[in-house]
Amino acid sequence: MHKAFVTGCAGFIGSSLVDRLLADGVDVGGWDNMSTGQERFLEGAEKSKAFRFVRGDNLDPAPLKKAMAGCDFVFHLAANADVRFGTDHTRRDLEQNTIATYNVLEAMRSCEIRRIAFSSTGSTYGESKVIPTPEDAPFPVQTSLYGASKVAGEGLISAYGEGFGFEGYIFRFVSILGERYTHGHIFDFYKQLTEHPESLRVLGDGSQRKSYLYVQDCIDAILHVTREGTAKKAPHGTQVYNLGTSEFVQVNDSVRHICKTLGLTPELQYTGGDRGWIGDNPFILLDTRKILATGWKPKLTIEQGIVRTLKWLQANQWVYEARH
């Protein structure tokens, strides 16, 4: 890998990946429509002569191909990741996740780039009956438009692998935590506690069980696998990896970690039920034996990831104004 192209380069995970690639001596072409990306996340990268940023949307094929030209590896991270409000904007996941992925693959084909890493999601498993859930779990009923759009993206990548010899790496994430985090339960809980520290509204009944992964551990895994080139050894040129930890926490545990860090004891107000919204999976725990077998393992526990995320939000409260 000499020159990488990163879609969603100004986002939480994308910008963190850009910094790591540059630190490793890789030239990086960054691409982002800035719908949720933050210019401040690219301040370090912009100082490097090895980084080139182009503002553009994956729904615009011509400029996408032009920006991608000359690269030899694509990290496709750009997506609409708002699972909760998917049913309010039914076309958004289709456009930003599925059609966008098709456009990225077509741009790669035009530019003769054959290697891609794709940020998928544990949501593709729906409400799996197999816990921990392995990569080869039975194909489930989809419970969110987000998950369904990512399944479609995965299918396109594997089909391009068969049809055009692409080397694909599909990473199904649990929720990612860490520095530059701008979306999710810690983001929402901290905002509430800043506005009214005496009370906290919790969607569902707090018993939902979730797994999380620290962002740098996530990037370690992606870079470790893509450098090893495991897809070359696969029968069909595409590999799927679950990314997560071997532990999970209840939402109530997460609330406790947050409140302990902030020194608060708010009254908890539950909305009720065993899930927070349509498509919310009440139990997420991925089987990570496949990625662990490559020699990667996470360095941080879920609690450590939660605390680091919270401390970053405390020091960077500007993200709340930037997101609205």
Residue frames as qw, qx, qy, qz and C-alpha x, y, z in Angstrom:
[[0.000, 0.888, 0.459, 0.000, 0.00, 0.00, 0.00],
 [0.469, 0.055, 0.033, 0.881, 1.60, 3.24, -1.19],
 [0.163, -0.076, -0.015, -0.984, -1.33, 5.61, -1.65],
 [0.002, 0.408, 0.893, -0.191, -4.63, 5.03, 0.11],
 [0.232, -0.345, -0.293, -0.861, -7.98, 6.64, -0.60],
 [0.091, -0.266, -0.811, 0.513, -10.22, 7.16, 2.44],
 [0.256, -0.534, -0.457, -0.664, -13.92, 7.96, 2.04],
 [0.589, -0.744, -0.284, -0.140, -15.42, 9.64, 5.10],
 [0.655, 0.220, -0.351, 0.632, -11.93, 10.94, 5.93],
 [0.040, -0.449, 0.253, -0.856, -13.18, 13.77, 8.17],
 [0.743, -0.458, -0.273, -0.404, -15.34, 11.52, 10.33],
 [0.671, -0.628, 0.336, -0.206, -14.67, 9.91, 13.69],
 [0.881, -0.138, 0.406, 0.199, -13.08, 6.68, 12.46],
 [0.699, 0.635, 0.142, 0.296, -11.98, 7.98, 9.06],
 [0.090, 0.917, -0.265, 0.283, -9.89, 10.86, 10.39],
 [0.653, -0.588, 0.475, -0.047, -8.29, 8.59, 12.98],
 [0.889, 0.174, 0.357, 0.226, -7.39, 6.14, 10.20],
 [0.476, 0.833, -0.036, 0.281, -5.95, 8.96, 8.07],
 [0.247, -0.865, 0.404, -0.165, -3.63, 10.00, 10.91],
 [0.798, -0.314, 0.510, 0.062, -2.44, 6.43, 11.38],
 [0.815, 0.461, 0.252, 0.243, -1.80, 5.90, 7.66],
 [0.267, 0.907, -0.178, 0.272, 0.19, 9.14, 7.41],
 [0.483, -0.726, 0.477, -0.105, 2.22, 8.18, 10.49],
 [0.849, -0.069, 0.506, 0.135, 3.02, 4.89, 8.74],
 [0.225, -0.427, 0.540, 0.689, 4.37, 6.70, 5.69],
 [0.356, 0.445, 0.779, 0.262, 1.38, 6.11, 3.41],
 [0.080, 0.000, -0.214, -0.974, 0.22, 8.87, 1.05],
 [0.149, 0.469, 0.818, -0.299, -3.48, 9.53, 1.61],
 [0.139, -0.244, -0.397, -0.874, -6.21, 10.93, -0.56],
 [0.090, 0.306, 0.744, -0.587, -9.14, 12.01, 1.59],
 [0.212, -0.292, -0.577, -0.733, -12.76, 12.32, 0.42],
 [0.071, -0.429, -0.753, 0.494, -15.72, 13.57, 2.46],
 [0.001, -0.641, -0.496, -0.586, -18.93, 15.48, 1.78],
 [0.122, 0.149, -0.430, 0.882, -18.67, 17.05, 5.26],
 [0.528, -0.496, -0.427, -0.541, -22.28, 16.23, 6.14],
 [0.757, -0.643, -0.106, -0.047, -21.07, 14.99, 9.52],
 [0.778, 0.103, -0.162, 0.598, -17.28, 15.23, 9.11],
 [0.309, -0.924, -0.081, 0.209, -15.36, 17.89, 11.00],
 [0.502, 0.778, -0.226, 0.303, -12.60, 20.08, 9.52],
 [0.321, -0.780, 0.471, -0.259, -10.89, 20.17, 12.91],
 [0.915, -0.181, 0.360, -0.001, -10.36, 16.41, 12.75],
 [0.818, 0.454, 0.113, 0.334, -8.14, 16.96, 9.71],
 [0.072, -0.978, 0.197, -0.008, -5.96, 19.72, 11.17],
 [0.586, -0.529, 0.570, 0.228, -3.06, 17.35, 11.80],
 [0.731, 0.272, 0.560, 0.279, -3.38, 15.63, 8.43],
 [0.383, 0.905, 0.163, 0.087, -3.51, 18.95, 6.55],
 [0.244, -0.871, 0.387, 0.178, 0.01, 19.73, 7.80],
 [0.659, -0.202, 0.664, 0.291, 1.35, 16.72, 5.92],
 [0.260, 0.515, -0.490, -0.654, 2.47, 16.96, 2.29],
 [0.011, 0.041, -0.980, -0.195, 1.40, 13.32, 1.95],
 [0.204, 0.506, 0.772, -0.327, -2.28, 14.22, 2.46],
 [0.096, -0.048, -0.399, -0.911, -4.64, 15.59, -0.15],
 [0.249, 0.409, 0.735, -0.481, -8.26, 16.37, 0.72],
 [0.145, -0.152, -0.546, -0.811, -11.09, 16.64, -1.79],
 [0.385, 0.214, 0.551, -0.709, -14.57, 17.62, -0.70],
 [0.438, 0.118, -0.602, -0.657, -17.09, 15.53, -2.57],
 [0.727, -0.050, 0.410, -0.549, -19.99, 13.11, -2.32],
 [0.344, -0.125, 0.914, 0.174, -20.07, 9.42, -3.20],
 [0.520, 0.586, 0.593, -0.185, -23.23, 10.10, -5.19],
 [0.348, 0.867, -0.178, -0.308, -21.19, 12.13, -7.71],
 [0.947, 0.038, 0.242, 0.209, -19.35, 9.46, -9.76],
 [0.609, 0.696, -0.051, 0.377, -17.21, 11.68, -12.02],
 [0.051, -0.831, 0.393, -0.390, -15.41, 13.71, -9.33],
 [0.830, -0.422, 0.345, -0.115, -15.12, 10.56, -7.21],
 [0.919, 0.256, 0.127, 0.272, -13.20, 8.78, -9.98],
 [0.381, 0.793, -0.182, 0.440, -10.99, 11.81, -10.52],
 [0.379, -0.769, 0.387, -0.340, -10.13, 12.07, -6.82],
 [0.906, -0.258, 0.333, -0.053, -9.42, 8.34, -6.53],
 [0.788, 0.578, -0.164, 0.130, -7.07, 8.15, -9.53],
 [0.342, 0.660, -0.550, 0.380, -3.55, 7.06, -8.66],
 [0.543, -0.474, 0.535, -0.441, -4.44, 5.29, -5.42],
 [0.436, 0.228, -0.861, -0.131, -3.85, 1.59, -4.84],
 [0.250, -0.284, -0.882, 0.280, -6.10, 0.86, -1.85],
 [0.316, -0.481, -0.198, -0.794, -9.55, 2.18, -0.84],
 [0.117, -0.221, -0.799, 0.548, -10.82, 2.40, 2.72],
 [0.261, -0.437, -0.471, -0.720, -14.55, 2.96, 2.30],
 [0.203, -0.254, -0.719, 0.614, -15.81, 4.38, 5.61],
 [0.245, 0.002, -0.028, -0.969, -18.27, 7.04, 4.45],
 [0.237, -0.369, -0.882, -0.173, -21.85, 6.16, 5.37],
 [0.471, -0.500, 0.002, -0.727, -25.03, 7.28, 6.98],
 [0.372, 0.062, -0.866, 0.327, -24.71, 5.65, 10.40],
 [0.359, -0.143, 0.355, -0.851, -27.90, 6.91, 12.04],
 [0.172, -0.154, -0.969, -0.087, -29.64, 3.61, 12.80],
 [0.064, 0.377, 0.687, -0.618, -32.18, 5.14, 15.14],
 [0.350, 0.578, 0.168, -0.718, -33.84, 7.49, 12.64],
 [0.165, -0.113, 0.820, 0.537, -33.62, 5.24, 9.58],
 [0.158, 0.533, 0.827, 0.086, -37.38, 4.87, 9.29],
 [0.069, 0.810, 0.246, -0.529, -37.76, 8.67, 9.21],
 [0.249, 0.747, -0.396, -0.472, -35.57, 9.00, 6.12],
 [0.902, 0.046, 0.427, -0.046, -35.97, 5.74, 4.24],
 [0.738, 0.658, -0.033, 0.145, -33.94, 6.72, 1.17],
 [0.106, -0.898, 0.421, -0.075, -30.89, 7.96, 3.07],
 [0.662, -0.383, 0.640, 0.073, -29.43, 4.53, 3.87],
 [0.803, 0.439, 0.384, 0.125, -30.04, 3.34, 0.32],
 [0.426, 0.884, -0.070, 0.178, -28.27, 6.35, -1.18],
 [0.108, -0.862, 0.462, -0.177, -25.44, 6.97, 1.26],
 [0.600, -0.407, 0.687, -0.057, -24.64, 3.33, 2.02],
 [0.772, 0.208, 0.594, 0.084, -25.69, 1.10, -0.87],
 [0.577, 0.791, 0.149, 0.139, -25.61, 3.29, -3.98],
 [0.086, -0.920, 0.383, 0.007, -22.55, 5.09, -2.62],
 [0.636, -0.379, 0.657, 0.142, -20.74, 1.77, -2.25],
 [0.748, 0.473, 0.435, 0.168, -21.63, 0.85, -5.84],
 [0.320, 0.940, -0.067, 0.094, -20.19, 4.18, -7.01],
 [0.364, -0.757, 0.539, 0.071, -17.00, 3.60, -5.02],
 [0.746, -0.056, 0.642, 0.170, -16.58, 0.16, -6.59],
 [0.635, 0.694, 0.298, 0.164, -17.21, 1.51, -10.08],
 [0.059, 0.960, -0.275, 0.016, -14.67, 4.28, -9.50],
 [0.567, -0.509, 0.634, 0.130, -12.18, 1.63, -8.38],
 [0.773, 0.291, 0.536, 0.176, -12.86, -0.41, -11.52],
 [0.441, 0.887, 0.078, 0.113, -12.33, 2.65, -13.70],
 [0.071, -0.895, 0.430, -0.088, -9.08, 3.51, -11.89],
 [0.794, 0.251, -0.546, 0.088, -7.90, -0.12, -11.89],
 [0.196, -0.471, 0.657, -0.556, -7.77, -0.32, -8.09],
 [0.669, -0.063, -0.702, -0.236, -8.41, -3.81, -6.79],
 [0.437, -0.154, -0.746, 0.478, -8.19, -3.63, -2.98],
 [0.324, -0.558, -0.106, -0.757, -10.90, -2.31, -0.64],
 [0.213, -0.170, -0.806, 0.525, -11.63, -2.32, 3.09],
 [0.335, -0.491, -0.428, -0.680, -15.26, -1.69, 4.04],
 [0.114, -0.089, 0.649, -0.747, -16.72, -0.57, 7.36],
 [0.496, -0.352, -0.665, -0.434, -19.77, -2.76, 7.83],
 [0.388, -0.421, 0.345, -0.744, -21.66, -3.39, 11.06],
 [0.056, 0.017, 0.959, -0.278, -22.78, -5.99, 13.57],
 [0.515, 0.303, 0.296, -0.746, -26.28, -4.78, 12.72],
 [0.490, 0.287, -0.644, -0.512, -26.14, -7.01, 9.64],
 [0.184, -0.005, -0.973, 0.142, -26.86, -9.93, 11.99],
 [0.510, -0.484, -0.359, -0.614, -30.22, -8.46, 13.03],
 [0.599, -0.508, 0.423, -0.451, -31.32, -10.13, 16.26],
 [0.535, 0.323, -0.779, -0.061, -29.20, -13.24, 15.88],
 [0.875, -0.397, -0.052, -0.271, -30.10, -16.33, 17.86],
 [0.877, 0.051, -0.230, 0.418, -26.41, -17.28, 17.96],
 [0.153, -0.921, 0.211, -0.289, -24.53, -15.40, 20.71],
 [0.066, -0.649, 0.261, 0.711, -21.62, -14.65, 20.42],
 [0.721, 0.618, 0.216, -0.226, -22.40, -14.24, 16.73],
 [0.580, -0.260, 0.538, 0.553, -19.82, -15.62, 14.25],
 [0.134, 0.434, -0.403, -0.794, -19.21, -14.38, 10.72],
 [0.250, 0.003, -0.846, -0.470, -20.94, -17.43, 9.26],
 [0.299, 0.243, 0.700, -0.601, -24.11, -17.16, 11.38],
 [0.289, 0.514, 0.778, 0.217, -27.37, -17.94, 9.53],
 [0.063, 0.260, 0.239, 0.934, -28.54, -14.99, 7.47],
 [0.009, -0.392, -0.709, 0.586, -31.02, -13.14, 9.69],
 [0.085, 0.834, 0.513, 0.184, -34.17, -11.09, 9.33],
 [0.333, 0.279, -0.092, 0.896, -33.00, -7.50, 8.97],
 [0.273, -0.695, -0.591, 0.305, -34.19, -5.19, 11.74],
 [0.086, -0.777, -0.032, 0.622, -32.91, -1.82, 10.48],
 [0.619, 0.782, 0.074, 0.006, -32.62, -0.06, 7.14],
 [0.062, -0.848, 0.525, 0.040, -29.03, 0.73, 8.09],
 [0.583, -0.288, 0.758, 0.044, -28.17, -2.94, 8.55],
 [0.746, 0.471, 0.471, -0.010, -29.96, -3.88, 5.34],
 [0.406, 0.901, -0.142, -0.048, -28.07, -1.22, 3.36],
 [0.210, -0.707, 0.674, 0.050, -24.76, -2.51, 4.71],
 [0.733, 0.040, 0.679, 0.015, -25.67, -6.10, 3.78],
 [0.659, 0.724, 0.204, -0.011, -26.24, -4.82, 0.25],
 [0.117, 0.900, -0.418, -0.039, -22.85, -3.08, 0.28],
 [0.518, -0.417, 0.745, 0.040, -21.17, -6.28, 1.43],
 [0.771, 0.341, 0.538, -0.009, -22.87, -8.18, -1.35],
 [0.494, 0.867, -0.063, -0.038, -21.66, -5.73, -3.97],
 [0.127, -0.783, 0.608, 0.046, -18.07, -5.97, -2.73],
 [0.615, -0.172, 0.768, 0.043, -18.05, -9.77, -2.82],
 [0.716, 0.579, 0.388, -0.036, -19.69, -9.73, -6.27],
 [0.317, 0.905, -0.282, -0.041, -17.03, -7.34, -7.58],
 [0.410, -0.566, 0.714, 0.051, -14.47, -9.68, -6.09],
 [0.707, 0.164, 0.685, 0.056, -15.88, -12.51, -8.18],
 [0.589, 0.750, 0.301, 0.002, -16.52, -10.48, -11.31],
 [0.361, 0.893, -0.172, 0.208, -13.46, -8.27, -11.42],
 [0.778, 0.127, -0.406, 0.463, -10.88, -9.87, -9.13],
 [0.184, -0.772, 0.207, -0.571, -11.23, -7.35, -6.29],
 [0.508, -0.035, -0.722, 0.469, -9.59, -8.12, -2.95],
 [0.373, -0.645, -0.164, -0.646, -12.14, -7.21, -0.28],
 [0.317, -0.049, -0.742, 0.589, -11.95, -6.85, 3.48],
 [0.424, -0.596, -0.350, -0.585, -15.30, -6.45, 5.22],
 [0.226, 0.063, -0.693, 0.682, -15.23, -5.42, 8.87],
 [0.452, -0.625, -0.518, -0.370, -18.41, -5.82, 10.91],
 [0.134, 0.334, -0.478, 0.801, -18.03, -3.43, 13.83],
 [0.303, -0.660, -0.631, 0.272, -19.71, -3.24, 17.16],
 [0.003, -0.982, -0.126, -0.140, -20.16, 0.39, 18.24],
 [0.664, 0.245, -0.210, 0.674, -16.84, 2.25, 18.26],
 [0.387, -0.897, -0.177, 0.121, -15.75, 4.54, 21.11],
 [0.693, -0.151, 0.035, 0.704, -12.89, 6.97, 21.61],
 [0.147, -0.518, 0.058, 0.841, -11.48, 10.34, 20.70],
 [0.168, 0.152, -0.456, -0.861, -13.46, 12.27, 18.01],
 [0.002, 0.391, 0.921, -0.010, -16.63, 10.36, 18.90],
 [0.174, 0.057, -0.011, -0.983, -19.61, 12.48, 17.80],
 [0.668, -0.071, -0.339, -0.659, -22.57, 10.12, 17.72],
 [0.597, -0.076, -0.797, 0.058, -24.01, 7.56, 20.11],
 [0.583, -0.654, -0.480, -0.051, -25.14, 6.93, 23.65],
 [0.563, -0.370, -0.234, 0.701, -22.18, 8.56, 25.47],
 [0.139, 0.218, 0.235, 0.937, -22.54, 11.64, 23.28],
 [0.381, -0.565, -0.459, -0.569, -26.25, 11.83, 24.13],
 [0.656, -0.567, -0.456, 0.199, -25.89, 11.02, 27.82],
 [0.483, -0.197, -0.151, 0.840, -23.14, 13.58, 28.39],
 [0.036, -0.357, -0.280, -0.890, -25.18, 16.27, 26.61],
 [0.528, -0.626, -0.482, -0.311, -28.15, 15.54, 28.86],
 [0.682, -0.492, -0.353, 0.409, -26.05, 15.56, 32.03],
 [0.348, 0.056, -0.001, 0.936, -24.44, 18.84, 31.04],
 [0.221, -0.433, -0.317, -0.814, -27.86, 20.45, 30.59],
 [0.665, -0.508, 0.049, -0.546, -29.55, 18.87, 33.64],
 [0.277, 0.393, -0.840, 0.252, -27.19, 16.87, 35.88],
 [0.454, -0.152, 0.622, -0.619, -29.99, 15.88, 38.22],
 [0.795, 0.245, 0.447, -0.329, -31.75, 13.55, 35.73],
 [0.012, -0.381, 0.777, 0.500, -30.97, 11.26, 32.81],
 [0.804, 0.296, 0.118, -0.502, -33.42, 9.89, 30.24],
 [0.240, -0.323, 0.888, 0.224, -32.52, 6.37, 29.14],
 [0.668, 0.215, -0.367, -0.611, -34.14, 4.78, 26.10],
 [0.699, -0.003, -0.712, -0.065, -35.50, 1.30, 26.87],
 [0.743, -0.636, -0.137, -0.159, -35.20, -0.25, 30.31],
 [0.155, -0.829, 0.526, -0.112, -31.41, -0.10, 30.64],
 [0.804, -0.237, 0.544, -0.020, -30.99, -3.88, 30.41],
 [0.769, 0.631, -0.101, -0.034, -29.92, -3.84, 26.75],
 [0.745, -0.435, 0.360, 0.356, -26.57, -5.60, 26.43],
 [0.521, 0.848, -0.101, -0.007, -24.02, -4.02, 24.12],
 [0.803, -0.198, 0.164, 0.538, -20.42, -4.52, 23.10],
 [0.181, 0.976, -0.075, -0.092, -18.08, -1.67, 22.22],
 [0.840, 0.064, 0.083, 0.533, -14.55, -1.27, 20.81],
 [0.254, -0.779, 0.078, 0.568, -12.01, 1.51, 21.24],
 [0.563, 0.802, -0.026, -0.198, -11.27, 3.36, 17.98],
 [0.087, 0.739, -0.657, -0.117, -7.51, 2.77, 17.97],
 [0.521, -0.129, 0.842, -0.053, -8.07, -0.94, 18.59],
 [0.690, 0.578, 0.380, -0.214, -10.45, -0.91, 15.62],
 [0.411, 0.845, -0.303, -0.156, -7.85, 0.74, 13.37],
 [0.286, -0.528, 0.799, 0.040, -5.16, -1.64, 14.62],
 [0.672, 0.158, 0.717, -0.096, -7.34, -4.54, 13.46],
 [0.625, 0.745, 0.146, -0.181, -8.09, -3.04, 10.04],
 [0.228, 0.831, -0.497, -0.100, -4.45, -2.25, 9.29],
 [0.447, -0.385, 0.807, -0.030, -3.22, -5.56, 10.66],
 [0.719, 0.295, 0.624, -0.079, -5.53, -7.62, 8.44],
 [0.579, 0.806, 0.039, -0.122, -5.13, -5.54, 5.27],
 [0.032, 0.787, -0.609, -0.095, -1.34, -5.62, 5.57],
 [0.537, -0.210, 0.817, -0.016, -1.40, -9.38, 6.02],
 [0.392, 0.309, -0.561, -0.661, -3.39, -9.66, 2.79],
 [0.411, 0.003, 0.875, -0.257, -5.64, -12.44, 4.07],
 [0.678, 0.497, 0.209, -0.500, -8.19, -11.98, 1.27],
 [0.380, 0.583, -0.646, -0.315, -5.58, -13.19, -1.21],
 [0.019, -0.202, 0.973, -0.110, -5.66, -16.54, 0.57],
 [0.550, 0.246, 0.557, -0.572, -9.47, -16.78, 0.58],
 [0.483, 0.248, 0.796, 0.269, -11.16, -18.94, -2.08],
 [0.279, 0.766, 0.527, 0.238, -13.20, -16.01, -3.37],
 [0.401, 0.351, 0.002, 0.846, -10.96, -13.03, -2.59],
 [0.306, -0.631, -0.008, -0.713, -13.19, -11.47, 0.08],
 [0.439, -0.119, -0.771, 0.447, -12.81, -11.85, 3.82],
 [0.419, -0.708, -0.214, -0.528, -15.27, -10.90, 6.56],
 [0.441, 0.031, -0.654, 0.613, -14.12, -10.09, 10.09],
 [0.434, -0.811, -0.376, -0.112, -16.09, -9.26, 13.21],
 [0.341, 0.370, -0.378, 0.777, -14.47, -6.48, 15.23],
 [0.562, -0.687, -0.105, -0.449, -15.29, -6.19, 18.92],
 [0.083, -0.490, 0.755, -0.428, -14.29, -7.40, 22.34],
 [0.409, -0.117, -0.905, -0.022, -15.14, -10.58, 24.19],
 [0.080, -0.338, -0.678, 0.648, -17.16, -8.63, 26.77],
 [0.105, -0.599, -0.481, -0.632, -20.41, -6.70, 26.86],
 [0.039, -0.110, -0.528, 0.841, -22.07, -4.25, 29.23],
 [0.048, 0.717, 0.695, -0.014, -25.64, -3.37, 29.97],
 [0.112, 0.725, 0.163, 0.660, -26.73, 0.18, 29.21],
 [0.571, -0.806, -0.102, -0.122, -27.09, 0.55, 32.98],
 [0.800, -0.291, 0.059, 0.521, -23.40, -0.36, 33.37],
 [0.447, 0.416, 0.194, 0.768, -22.45, 2.28, 30.84],
 [0.241, -0.838, -0.185, -0.454, -24.57, 4.84, 32.69],
 [0.740, -0.650, -0.054, 0.164, -22.82, 3.90, 35.92],
 [0.719, -0.014, 0.115, 0.686, -19.35, 4.33, 34.39],
 [0.204, 0.617, 0.218, 0.728, -20.31, 7.74, 32.98],
 [0.428, -0.829, -0.160, -0.321, -21.88, 9.00, 36.19],
 [0.804, -0.466, -0.034, 0.368, -18.94, 7.75, 38.27],
 [0.591, 0.194, 0.136, 0.771, -16.48, 9.61, 36.02],
 [0.001, 0.634, 0.192, 0.749, -18.55, 12.80, 36.21],
 [0.144, -0.042, -0.660, 0.736, -19.23, 12.46, 39.95],
 [0.458, -0.106, -0.092, -0.878, -23.00, 12.63, 39.42],
 [0.121, 0.173, 0.955, -0.210, -25.97, 10.67, 40.78],
 [0.369, 0.013, -0.241, -0.898, -28.88, 11.62, 38.50],
 [0.642, 0.184, 0.592, -0.451, -32.37, 10.20, 38.73],
 [0.088, -0.110, 0.838, 0.527, -32.74, 7.72, 35.88],
 [0.594, 0.381, 0.266, -0.657, -35.87, 7.97, 33.77],
 [0.294, -0.056, 0.887, 0.352, -36.48, 4.95, 31.54],
 [0.469, 0.186, -0.283, -0.816, -38.70, 5.03, 28.48],
 [0.759, -0.011, 0.530, -0.377, -39.46, 1.30, 28.92],
 [0.889, 0.427, -0.061, -0.152, -39.23, -1.84, 26.85],
 [0.831, -0.310, 0.323, 0.330, -36.21, -4.02, 26.06],
 [0.576, 0.233, 0.328, 0.711, -34.97, -1.78, 23.23],
 [0.131, -0.482, -0.150, 0.854, -34.58, 1.93, 22.66],
 [0.405, 0.530, -0.157, -0.729, -35.93, 2.29, 19.12],
 [0.902, 0.372, 0.137, -0.173, -36.95, 0.37, 16.00],
 [0.727, 0.571, -0.325, 0.203, -33.92, -1.62, 14.93],
 [0.195, -0.694, 0.589, -0.364, -32.21, -1.47, 18.32],
 [0.757, 0.052, -0.652, 0.006, -30.79, -4.89, 19.09],
 [0.628, -0.712, 0.090, -0.300, -31.23, -5.76, 22.79],
 [0.770, -0.467, 0.392, 0.187, -28.12, -8.00, 22.78],
 [0.625, 0.733, -0.265, 0.044, -25.01, -7.51, 20.65],
 [0.538, -0.614, 0.562, 0.132, -21.95, -9.68, 21.16],
 [0.719, 0.586, -0.325, -0.185, -19.84, -10.73, 18.20],
 [0.928, -0.196, 0.218, 0.232, -17.66, -13.82, 18.03],
 [0.194, 0.919, -0.323, -0.113, -14.16, -12.43, 17.35],
 [0.816, -0.298, 0.454, 0.199, -12.18, -15.68, 17.22],
 [0.753, 0.532, 0.229, 0.313, -11.39, -15.19, 13.52],
 [0.211, 0.897, -0.172, 0.349, -9.68, -11.80, 13.97],
 [0.577, -0.712, 0.390, -0.088, -8.02, -12.94, 17.21],
 [0.925, 0.010, 0.317, 0.208, -6.47, -15.86, 15.30],
 [0.583, 0.723, -0.018, 0.371, -4.57, -13.36, 13.12],
 [0.609, -0.015, -0.330, 0.721, -2.66, -12.10, 16.17],
 [0.095, -0.481, 0.002, -0.871, -4.69, -8.95, 16.83],
 [0.389, -0.540, -0.718, 0.204, -6.32, -8.30, 20.18],
 [0.112, -0.872, -0.164, -0.447, -7.90, -5.20, 21.75],
 [0.413, 0.227, -0.504, 0.724, -5.87, -3.24, 24.26],
 [0.224, -0.183, 0.328, -0.899, -8.68, -1.41, 26.08],
 [0.055, 0.366, 0.902, -0.222, -11.67, -2.73, 27.99],
 [0.022, -0.698, -0.566, -0.439, -15.14, -1.34, 27.33],
 [0.385, -0.841, -0.291, 0.245, -15.04, 0.66, 30.58],
 [0.468, -0.411, 0.201, 0.756, -11.68, 2.18, 29.64],
 [0.228, 0.311, 0.565, 0.730, -13.07, 3.10, 26.22],
 [0.177, -0.815, -0.526, -0.167, -16.12, 4.73, 27.78],
 [0.445, -0.754, -0.115, 0.469, -14.00, 6.80, 30.16],
 [0.418, -0.172, 0.367, 0.813, -11.63, 7.94, 27.40],
 [0.100, 0.543, 0.608, 0.570, -14.58, 8.92, 25.22],
 [0.292, -0.859, -0.420, 0.041, -16.17, 10.91, 28.02],
 [0.475, -0.606, 0.049, 0.636, -12.95, 12.73, 28.86],
 [0.327, 0.101, 0.482, 0.806, -12.51, 13.66, 25.22],
 [0.062, -0.718, -0.572, -0.392, -16.05, 15.03, 25.07],
 [0.413, -0.803, -0.265, 0.340, -15.42, 17.04, 28.22],
 [0.418, -0.470, 0.243, 0.738, -12.36, 18.62, 26.60],
 [0.089, -0.006, 0.597, 0.798, -14.01, 19.14, 23.19],
 [0.262, 0.528, 0.681, -0.435, -17.53, 20.38, 23.83],
 [0.213, 0.468, -0.294, -0.805, -17.41, 22.28, 20.54],
 [0.023, -0.027, -0.923, -0.384, -18.55, 19.06, 18.82],
 [0.149, 0.533, 0.774, -0.309, -22.06, 19.60, 20.19],
 [0.248, 0.719, 0.057, -0.647, -22.43, 22.89, 18.38],
 [0.063, 0.418, -0.705, -0.569, -20.75, 21.46, 15.28],
 [0.105, 0.162, 0.972, 0.133, -23.27, 18.61, 15.04],
 [0.154, 0.681, 0.676, -0.235, -26.32, 20.87, 15.05]]
